Amino acid sequence: MIQLKKSLKNFLLKKGFKISKINNSVIQHDNPFLAVYSKFNQKSFIAFDVGANSGDTVKKIKKVIPNASIHCFEPSKIVFKYLIENVKKFPDVICNQIALGSEVSISQFNEYSWNVLNSFFKRKYTTSQIVETYPVEITKLDLYFEKHKLRYINILKTDTEGFELNVLKGAESIFKQNKVQFVLVEALFDENFIGQASFGDIYNYLIMNGFSIVRFYDFTYTNDNLVSRSDVLFYNKNFLFN
């Protein structure tokens, strides 16, 4: 039987398929929001969607956790209109047309012809063009958290095209208080944007603040078949919601 299994695995491997054992732990689910929900035991679920774009992440969260309260941040004056329209059926979604970063400031924001590339940084390589550059207000997550008298965040998702470390550094105070349970961050492994932080910098910062990696999702690759980006879920075992 063992030899038969080995022969089958080798046959499939030659055909481009690989057999691996499925991890039945819910926290390892292919859907990161189901993974997060497996550790949910509070009365209300609070999510932050930083770089909300037109609301795709909101819909994904709501599909898994219908009663989730979601705070969205989308600085693009063009995309923000679509975000408002797409989430208007959810009364417990708060949309903010500002950015989150490491300092309170105003910075120049690049609007691309393909809006998923919108960023404070310029793209290293792309066929898309910058259609407009304009000033955008930036605040810190710590200040927003305090202003809105929040007690915790179940998941902080940040997909900000190279600006992720800035967003995370703006949450330093609540990280130290263990008020964030999960972080879902876009990790860039090659230079997608000029001036972006490395994944190593993001990893070190989150590990330093008590987080551990749960898993990676949705790898994309360069033309040379090297890893370009992925989404990474981090978990804080010392999370406090009181």
N, C-alpha and C positions, 0 to 999 in steps of 0.2 A: 504493500500500500504506500509506504514511504517513497519507494522508487517511482511509483506511478505518479504521485503528487509532484515529485521533482521533475519528471519528464514532461508533465503537463505545464508546469511553470516555465520550463525552458522553451517549450514549444510556443507558448503565448508571448514570451519575452522576445523571441525572434520575429514574431508578428507585430511587435510594437505595443504589447499589452503587459501589464504587471499586476500580479495578484498580491494584495496585502490584507492583513487582518484589520477589520473595522473596530475602532475604539467605541465601545457602547456608552461611554460616559457622556452625559448631555453637554457638559462644558466643552467637549471636543466636537460638537455638532458643526456641520458645514455652514449653517446659518449662525453668524456671530450673535445675533439678537436672541436666538433661542438659547445659545450658550450662556449669555448674560442672564436671561430670565431664569435659568436653572438655579441661580444663586440669589434670587429675589425673595425677600421675606419681610418687606416693609408694607405699610398701608398704601403708599403711593410710589409710582415709578417715575423718576425724573431723568430725562435725557437731554444732553446738549449736542446739537448738530452744528458744528462749526465748519463753514464752507458748505452751506446747505444746498447751493445751486437751486434747481427748480423743485426740490422737494422729494426726490426719489428715496432718500434715507428715511424721511418722515413716514412715507407709505410703508416701507419695510418694517419699521418699528411698530407702527400701528397694526399691521397685519398680525404680529406676534403678541403685542401688548396693547390692546385697544384703549385702555384707560391711561396710557402713558402721558405725562405732561412733558412737552418738548420745547426747548428754547433754541430757536434757529438764529444763525448769524450768517448773513449773505451781503457783502458790501457792494456787489455789482448793481448799479442803478437799472441796468437792463434786465438782468436775470431776476432781480428781486420782485419785479412785477409778476413774473411767471410763478415764483414761489408763493406769493400771496394768493394768487388765483388757484393754485393746485392744492393748497392746504386749508382753504377757507371753510371746508366742511368739518374741520376738526376744531372745536372751540377751545381746546386746551393746548393749542400750539401758539407760541409767542414768536413773532418774526421781528428780528432786529436788523436794520439796514446799516450795520456797522461791522467792523472787524475786531477780532481779539488778537492781542499780541503781548509782548513782554513789557511794554511801556505805554502809558497814555500819550498819544501823539496823533499827528496827521501825516499820512504818507501817500506817495503817488502810487496809484493802482492801475495795472495794465489790463485793459479789456481787449480780449482776442476775438477774432472772427469765429473761432470755435470756443464757446464760452467755458468749457470744462478746463481750459488752460489759463483762465483768468488768475492773476497773481500779482503780488507786490514785486516779484522777481521777473526778469525777462527770460524767456525760453531759450535754452541752449540750441535746440534744433527743432524745427517745425515748419510745415508749409503754411500754417495759419499766420495771419498778420495781426499786429496790434491796430485796432480800429480807433482807440481813444485811450488817453491817459489822463487821470483826474485825481484830485485829492480825496482821501477817504479817512474817516475818523476811526481811530483804534483805541480800544480800552482794554483793561486787564480783566481776566475771568474772575480773579479774586474780588475786584471791586464790584463787578456785576453780581456775583454771588452774595456779597454783603448787602448791596443795595436792595436786592429782591428778597432778603431775609430767608435764603434757602438753608436747609440743614444738611443736605447731601446731594450727590449726583450719582446715579446708578451707572450711567455710561456717558463718557465724554468722547464723542467722535470728532476727529479733526482731519479734514481732507482739504488742505489749503495750498496745494501746489508749491511745496518747498518751504512754506512758512510755519510748518508744524511745531518746530522746536520753540519758536517765538510764542505760539499759542500756549504751549505747555509751561513755559517759564512764567507766563502771566497767571498761572494757577499755583504758584509755589506755596502760598500760605495754606490753601485748602488741602494740598497734597500732604503737607507736614502734619495737618490735623486728621489725616486719613478720611477725608470727606468724599473722596472719589473712589468708586468700587472698580470700574473697568475703564480702560482707555482703548479706543479703536483708532489707530493712526495709519495714515498712508506712509509707507516707507519707500523712499527712492534710493535705488542702489547704484545707478549711474547718474551722471550730471544732467538731469532733465532741465534744471533751472540754474542760472548763474547766481551763485551766492547761497544756494540751498544748504541746509544742515545735512550732515551725513546720517545714515541710519545708526552708526555707532554712537554719535552724539545723542540722538534721541533715546537709544537703548540705555546708555549710561545714565542719562538724566532720570529716566523712569525707574531704573533699578535702584538708583540712589534714593529715590522717594518711595521705596517699598513695593514696587510692582514686579511681577514675574510674567514671562511670556506664556500665553495659553496656546496660541497657534498662529500660523500664517494662512492667508486666503488669497486666491485669485492672482497668481503670478502672471505678469506679462514680461515679454522678452524683447531685446533689441534685435536689429537686423542680423547681428552676429550670434544670435541665440544665447546671449548672456542675460541674466536677470536684470530687468529694468525697474520694476516696482511690485509692491504687494501691499495688502492690508494686514496689519498685525494687531492682535488682541492681547492686551495686558490686564492682569488681575492683581488687585491689592487684597491680600488675605487679612490685613489688619483694618479693613474698612469699618468705620464707625458711623452709624446713622442716627445716633441720639444727640 
